[in-house]
């Protein structure tokens, strides 16, 4: 029996402690639930290195736990030039992330680089950064990521 193609997806936000680790967790959880975890290499990164090595934000971890998955094994990292050839798909959470990804990836990155909501749901919409807000912002982000990741899983 032929092995399915392995898709490699990197989720990127500003500091890799709120949105992108939650997206990584949501997509991993959905892939596992569908029996497809072997089909994917999934990771997340940040544009900046401010939180390098740190756990995801406690509110992201609490949101993940509330929905039945654990992201406490993740550690923040900054995107690296090698990521543009290591991953087949890099999804930025907002337009500022996309501008940085285009600058960092150069003129012809091997990876497809796209705005998360545009690629997954066909909406040119930023996933808002909940860092400076309350718990309700993390809830909103979770539901945006869930809808996008469900679409992405069915698409890949």
Secondary structure, 3 states (H helix, E strand, C coil): CCCCCCEEEEEEECCCCCHHHHHHHHHHHHHHHCCCHHHEEEEEEECCCCCCCCCCCHHHHHHHHHCCCCCCCCCCCECCCCHHHHCCEEEECCHHHHHHHHHHHCCCCCCEEEEHHHHHHCCCCCCCCCCCCCHHHHHHHHHHHHHHHHHHHHHC
